[in-house]
Amino acid sequence: MRVFCWSFLLLLNTLLPQAFAQQSTSFTVVPLGVKGGLDEGNLSAYLVAPVGTTSYVALDAGSLHQGIEKAIANKVFSVKADTVLRNYIKAYLLSHAHLDHVAGLLLNAPDDAPKPIYGLSECLTVMQRDYFNWHAWPNFGNGGNPPALRKYQLHELAPRQTTAIEHTSLSVQCFPLSHGAAYQSAAFLLESKGAYLLYLGDTGADELEKSHNLRDLWQAVQPLVVAGKLKAIFIEASYPNEQPDNQLFGHLTPMRLMQELSVLGQLAGAKALRGLPVVVTHLKPTAANEAAIRKQLKEANKLQVKLLFPEQGQRLDF
């Protein structure tokens, strides 16, 4: 009996830390936009803050104001929309500079407060050169065509290097992704007190993109999955499986998404992925598309991840 008790205690000592890591809440997420096009007021943008704080970063910024208003209507926020925009959002992390990921930032810039924008070099170059140039839009950046209004400080992220995000307790690592025709996107791995959240911008499958960017990302995060420290993965599925490969334009289908997660499963062990929240982003918003994507993902979910389909303005906790 004594041997059994000691064995039981040792087993608890092994399993409980991982169980608590999975169950405790570390991040508050407020989707301000979840679609992959067409609906101008509901484009990719997710606010993330350490739980119990209002120090949010925006992961992409396709839609801001309408999403904030939806969140207020859902009682996620109890302050005015301009307070959320100016004071709660401390920084922007842009995966790439396509308009469905940055339009909300541009349109709301005149009413925003000064804050940093983080991204890979290619993304920030497009923001400064092609948008903040006094032709497409006033120069709210800190370089480029004068006069630079310097409302936004553009901070280049070095791949895989940990960077503290100003005015928050969060840090981020950035990983390059391939988004078709050699166009670069990015994934952001956020950290708060030893817990992690992974957000992927638009990405194609490694096989079609002729790259190893996703495999490199999975190799980087697999220890966190095994340790139960990765709270959620945000990843796109833009088209149903029927979309031809040559018309994916650097996006994923349910089949391709599950193939990529299977690579992570091979690295971390399939059991480690069971119950892991996978937030499906960037669905192209036609009724037939969305219904097919949801059905195909659920049918292909052999890894038994926890599939979540976010709604604009509805809070998520991880």
N, C-alpha and C positions, 0 to 999 in steps of 0.2 A: 504493500500500500504506500509506503514512504517513497519507494522508487517511482511509483505511478504519479504521486503528487508532485515530486520534483520535475518529472518529465512534463507534466501538465503546465507547471509554472514556467518552465523554459519555453514551451510552445507559446504561451501567452506573451511572454517577453519578446518573442520574435514577431508575432503577428499583430499585437496591439498598436505599436507605433505606426505601422503601415495602415491599419484600419483607421486610426485617428487622423492620419494625414489625408485619407480619402474623404472622411466625413466632415472634418472641420471646414468652416467657411473662411476663405482668404480674400476673395475678390467679389466686388459688386460690379456687374456689367449692365449697362443700359443701351440696348440697340436703338440708335437713332435712325438707321436706315439699313434694310436687309436685302434689297432686291439687286438684280444684276442688270438693270436698264429699264427703259420705257417709262416707269413711274418716277418723274423728276423729283418728287417729294419724298422718295423712299429708297435712297441709294446708299451704298456701303458706308457705314459709320457706326462705331461701337465705342461707348465710353466705358473706361475701366478704372476702378479706384480700389485701393486697399479697403477691406471691409471696415465699416465704421467711420469712414472719412468721406469728405467731398472733394478730395484732390484727384480729379479725374484726368486721364489722358484720353485723347480721341485717336482710336485706331482707324485711320482714314476719315474722310470728312465729305462724303458725297452729298449727304443731306444733314443739316444741323437744326435749323429753326423749327421745321415741321416736326421732326422727331422729338425735339425738346418739348414742344407743345403737347404732343401725344403722351409723353412721359408725365407731364404735369396733369393732364386729364386723368391718367391712370394713378395719380397720387404717388408717383415715384419721387417727384420733387414737390416741395411745398413753397417754393420761391418763384419769382417771375422768370420768364424765359431769358431776359437779358442778364440776370444774375447768374444763371447756369452758364450762358455763353461766355460772359466776361470773367466770372470769378471761379466757377467750379471747374471749367476746362482749363487746365494748367499748361497743356502742351499738345501738339499734334504729332503723331507718328504716321507718315504717309508711305504706304507700300509702293506706290507708283503714281504718276501724275496724269493718268487718264481722267477725263472730266467726271466720270461717274464715281470717282474716289476723292475728288478735290473741289467740286463745284460749290458745295456748301461753305467751305472755308473761304473761297473767293468772294462769294456773294455776301457773306456776313462780315468780311474783313472791315468795312467802314465802321461797324458798330462793335467790333471786338476790342479786347484789351491787349496790350503788348504781351507776347509769349513766344516760346521757342517752337520751331518746326524741325523735326528730326526725320532723316531719311538717308538713303544711299545717294552717292554723288550724282548719278544720272537723274534721279527724281528731282533733287534740289536744283539742278541745272535747268531742267524744264520749267520748274516753278518760277525761278528768277528770270530766265531768258525769255520764255514764251508767254508767261502770264503777268508777272510783276514787271512790266516794261513800259508802262504809260501808253501802250497801243491796245493790247488786249485788256489791260486793267491797270489801275494806278500801282505804282511801285511801293507796295507795303513791305518789301523785303529790305535787306541791309546791304545790297550791292546792286549791280546792274545800272540801268539808265538813271541818271540823276534827274530830280532829287530823290534819293532813297528815303522813304518815310520811316523806315526802321521799326515799324510796329512788330514785325516778325524777325526773329534772329534765326537764320537757317544754319542748322548744325548737322554736319556730315557724320554719319555713322560708319565706322570701320567694321566690315564683316567679322562676326564672332567676338568682337571686343565688347566687354561689359561697360555700359555707360549709365551713369546716374541721371535720371530725368529731373530737370530743375523744378523746384517748388513742390516736389512729391517725395515720398519714400520709396518709389519704384525705381528699378533699374531695368535695362533692356539689352539684349543681344540681338543683332540683326543678321539675317541669313539671306543671300541672294536666291531668287527664284527665276525661272524662265517662263515668260508670258507670250510666247509665239514670236516668230520672225526675229529672233535674237533680242526681243524687248525684255528688259529687266524689271522684275517685281521684287518684293521682299516679304520675308516672314519676320515677325517680332516675337521674341521670347521674353515675357515680362516676369520679373521676380519681386516678391514681397514677403519678407520674413521667412525665407526658405521654401516658399510655395511658388509655383510657376503656372503661367497661362501662355499658350502658344496660339498666335494669330497669323494665318497665312493670307497674303494678298492674292490676287489672281495668279493662277499657275496652271500650266499644262503638265501632263504626265511625263516622267523622265523618258519613257520609251519614244514618245512622239516628239519631244523637244530635243532629243539627242543630247541629253545632259544627265548629270548625276546630282543635281541640286537637291531634289527631294530626298534621295538616299543619304546625302551628306547631312541634311537636317534631321532625318530619323536617327542617324548614328549619334548625333549630338544630344538628342533628347531621350534616347532609350534608357540611360541610367536614371533619369527622373521618373520615367514610367515605371521602371522596376521598383524604385523606392517609394512609389505612391505620391510623389511630390508634384506631378503634373496634373493640374486640376481640370483642364479642358483643352481641346484642340478646336480652333475655329478654322474651317477649311471649306472651299467652294465646291459646288456641283451645279454648273450653269445650265447644262443641257441634258436631256434624257439620252439613253444609250443609242437611240436611233439616229442621233446626229452623226453625219459622216466625219471621219477623222480629219479630212481636209477642210472642214467647216467648223472646227472647234475654236480656232483663233486663240490658242493658248489657254484653254479652259479644260475642266474636268467633267466627266459624266459619272453617274453612279458606279458603273463598272470600273472606270479608271480610278476613281476615288478609293474604292475598296481594294483594288490592286495595290495602290500606294500604301494604304494602311496595313495591308498584308506584309509588306516589306518591313514596316515598323514592328509588326507582330513577330516576324522571323528574328529580328534583332533583339527584341525585349522579351520574347516568349508570348505566345498567344493568350495565355491566361492573364498576363499583366494588363491586357487591353480590355478584359471583360468589365463592363460597367463604366468604362472611361467615357465621360461626356464628349461627344463630337458634335459641335454646333455647325450645321450646314448653312453656308452663306452663299450669296450671289446667285440665287435661282433666277433664271430669266422669267419674268412675271406674266406668263400666259397660263390660263387655267389648265390647259392640256399638259404643258411643260411641267408645271409644279406638281400636278397629280402623278404624272409618270415618274418624276424624279423621286418623290417620296416613296412610291410603291417599289420602285426598283432598288432603292437603297435598303429598304426594310427586308426585301427578299434576299438581297445579297449579303446581309449582315451576319456572316458566319463567325465573325470575331466577337459578336455579342457586345459591341460598343453601345453606349447609350446615345442614340440619335436624337438631336434636338433641332427644332426648326424655329428660330427666333421670330418674334413679332415686334414690329416697331413700337417703341415706347413701353415695352413690358420688361421689367427687371428680371435679371438672372443672377443667381448667387452660386459661387464655386469655392 
